[in-house]
Amino acid sequence: LPIILHSRADIDLDIEPEKYVAFDFDRGMTFNVERIINKKAPEGGMDLALKSGIDVIAVMSPNSAGLLGVAAVFEKLDRKTWESVVPGDLSIVADKQWRIDREQEIPAPDGQTSHPVYAFKTAQGGMGIVQLLQIDKVNRTVKLRYAMLSDGSRERMPPQPRAESARLLKEIGLAMAMYANDHEDKFPATLEQLREFMEIAKQGDPQWMTANVTYLAAGKTAGTAQRHLVAAAYDKTLLQQDSGTNVLFLDSHVEFIAAGELKRRGIAASDAAPPSPPGVERDVARPRGPVTPAEE
């Protein structure tokens, strides 16, 4: 699916009425609109914007700058890079319903290296990812890239292996926290000791856990230093099938880590699949790589 990188240089706050750069994610279009999306807009301005298919606009003012969701909802994909996103990650917005009275905004990036990736869902049901790369108030430009990963033809996307694995590992993390709370901050010696807490929380899949998870937290406690860097468990089955695996850390966050990075991160995984033959790549769905910026 196409990744679209836009660069626009026609934001001019000195011209009245102000012009906004508008984006229609579903159709892959970029255009200017006059001041129709504003609290001062004439009655019917929002209807006009929606009929035009506008999903977001780039906002630039002396006090703020960012992308304002007109007919789209967003969720930040924590600890995700552009290249690591897979369609299953969009489950975070799959059930979100767009509402005309609920505006969301993606703030301008803080510095040159902070460019969070957001999942989005449009009012038409299309889903994808967007990354705001730059808003330059001096040169009056906005740069962003986005990729549509679902056109909204299905109400729900089928579970993807990585996304489903991450969800189940997070539920294991919840059960571990509950166990530690009842056992002087100590984590269980084995995964089997978590079954009771999964039943209490009514979350988790003990059978999946037993069949697919390698446990690493025996002997560790909730007070372990730098918990966000210490692995608690990982999906050994995913490691056999993918280019890496989901890892649950002691602070309960889950991160996908490439197979070659596991050892460097202190994770002694013995369940990795053998290397692929030369010229053969594993079939892992992800957005295409960077494209050359295009001037609109």
N, C-alpha and C positions, 0 to 999 in steps of 0.2 A: 504494500500500500504506500502511496506517495507521502513523503515527508516534505512539508512546505515551509520554506524559510523566507520570511518577508522582511524587507527593509523599506521603510517609507520616510520621506523627508518633507512631508507637506503638512506637518502640524505647525500652525502659526497662531500663537495666542494673541498676536497684535492685530489680527484681522477679525472683524465682526461681520456676520456671526461666526463664532468659533467653528472650526472644522475638526472633526474627530476621525481618526482612522478606525474603520469598522471591519470586522472579520466574520465571515460566514463559514464556519468549519465544515458544515455538511456539504456545501457546494465548492469549497476551496476557493472562495472569492474574497477579495479585499477591495474596499472602496471608501470614499469619504461620505460623511453625512453631516449636515448642518446641525445646529443645536436642537435635536429632537429628543435626546435622551438626557434630560436634565430636570431638576425639580422646577425650573422655570419654564419648561417646555409648554407649548400650548396644548390644550386638551386634545387628546387623540394622537399626541406625538409618540407615545409608547406603542400604540397600535400600529402606527406607520413603521416604526422600527421593526416590530415583530413580523409584519407582512413583508418587509424587505429581507427577512432571513438573517438579521444581525444576531450573532451569538455573543460577541464581546466587542468592546471598544477600548482603545488605548487612551488613557486619561493622563493629562499632564497639567499640573497647576503648581503655583508657588509652594503649596503645602504638601502635595502628594503626587504620586505617579504610579501607574500600574495598569492592569487589565481589569476592566469592570465587566462582570457577567451580566449581560442583558437577558439572554435566553439560554443560559448555561449554568450548571452547577459544577463546583470544583472540589477536589480533595487532594491534599498534598500527599505524595507517595514518599514517605520517610525512608531514608537510607537507600533510595533508588537512584541509579544513574539512567541517562537516556538509553544507553545500550542494553541495560539489564531488564528493562520493562518487557513483560510478556502480556498477551491479551487477558490472561486470567487475573492480572493485577487490577483490571477495571471493575472487578466485582465490588470494589469499594464504593463505586458510584452507581452500580447497576440498579439498585432499589431506590435511589434518590429521585424525588419528584421535583421538577422545576416549578417554581411559583413566581408570579409576577411581582409579588411584594417582598421578595427575598433576594436582594442583590448580594453578590459575592465579589470579592476583589482579590486579584493576585498582585501583591506589592512589587514594585520595581526591585530588581536584584540588589543585594547589599555587597558591593565590591565586584571584582572581576571573576571571582571563583565561586560565588554563591549563586547557583542557578537551579533551584529546586524544580523537580518535575511534578506536574499536577495531572491527575486523571480528571477528565471532564465528561459530562453528559449534556447534550443539547436538548432543547424543548422537543425536537423531532425524534429524540431517542438515540441519536448517533453518539458513539463513545470513542474516546481517544486520549491522547496525552498532549500536553502543551508545556513549553518551557519559554519563559520570558528571559531573553538574553540581555537586552539593554534598552533603557530609555534614556536618551541623551537630551537633556533640556537645552544645552548650548546649541547643538546642531539640529535640534528638533527632529530627532529620528527615533523610531521604535523598531527593534528587531526581536522576532520570536520565531519559534518553529513548532509545528504540531503535526501529528499523524493520526488519521482516523483508523481505528482498529475494529470498529463495528459500525455498520450503516444504520442500525436501528431496526433492521428487518425482523429481528428476533427480540422478544421482550427480555429474555435473559440469556446470557452467554453460558455455555456448558462449562462446568468446572474444569480448570486446567490443572495438570499435575503439580506444577510449582505452587500455584495459588492454593489449591486444596491442601497440599502438604504444609504450607506456611500456616494456614488456618488451624490445622490440627495440632501443630507444634505449639502455637500460641496457647491453645487450650491445655496442653500439657504444662506449659509455663504457669498458667493460672493454678492448676492443681498442685504444682510444686510449691508455689507461694502459700497456698492454704496449708499444705503439709508442714512447711517450715514454721508457720505461725503457731501451729499446735505442738511443735517439737523443738522448742528453744532455738529457733532459727536454723536448725539442721535440715538439710535436704535428705530425701530417702536414700537408702542404700541400693534399692532396685526400683524399676518402673512399676512392678506389680503392687508396690505399696501405695501407688497413686489411685488405684481403682476406686477405693472408697470415696476419695475426694472428688473424683470425676462424677460419681453418682450423686454426691451432695450438690455439686454445682450444676448438675444436669447438662454437662458439656463434656466433649471429648469422645474418643472412640478407643476403648481399651484394646479391642482386637487389632485395630490398625496399629496402635502403639506397639503392641507386642511383636507384630510381624515386620514392622518397618523401621523402628527407631533404635539407634545405638545410644545408650545412656552414658554420660560422662561426669555426672555431678555427685557421684557417691563420695562421701567424706567432706563435701564442701558445705558451706553455710551461707545464709543470706547476708552475712557480714563480710564475705570475701571481698578483698580489695579489688577495685576496678571490675566490678561484676559485668559491665557491658562488654568486656573483652574476654571473659571466661566462658567457654562453651559448656553447655549443659547437656545437649543431645543433638543428634542430627538424623536426617532421613537417609538411611543406608540404601533403600530401594531406589530413591530418586538419583542417588549418586551412581548407581549402576546404569541408569537410563539416560542421564542428562550430562551436561558439560560441567556440572558441579552439584551442589546440594543445598538445601535449606538447613541452617544451623540455629538452634535455640540457645540463647545466652542466659546467664544467671539473672540478668535484669528483666527477663521475659520478652525481650525483643527477638525477632527472627530475621535472619539475613541470608540471602542466597550468596554462596561463595563458590567461585570456580575451583575445580578439582586441584589445579596446580597451586592454588593459594592456601589450601587447607593446612598444609604442613607449616607454612610460614606464619600462619595465624595460631599455631600451637595446637592444631587439631590432628591427632594421629588417626586418620581414617584408613582402615584396611579394607574397605568395601568398594573402592573405586573400580569402575569398569576398565578393562584393558584399553590402551590407546587405539584410536581408529587407524585403519590402514592409511598410508599416504594418499592424499587427494580425496579422502572421504570425510565428510563432516557429519556430525550428529544433527538430526532434524529438530532444531530448537527454534520455535517461533519467536521472533523479536522484530522490532522496527528496523528498517534499513539504516545504514550508516549515514554519516553527515553528507550534506549536499552543498554545492557551491552557492553562496548567497546570491539571490536574484533581486535586482532593483526593480521595484514595481513602478 
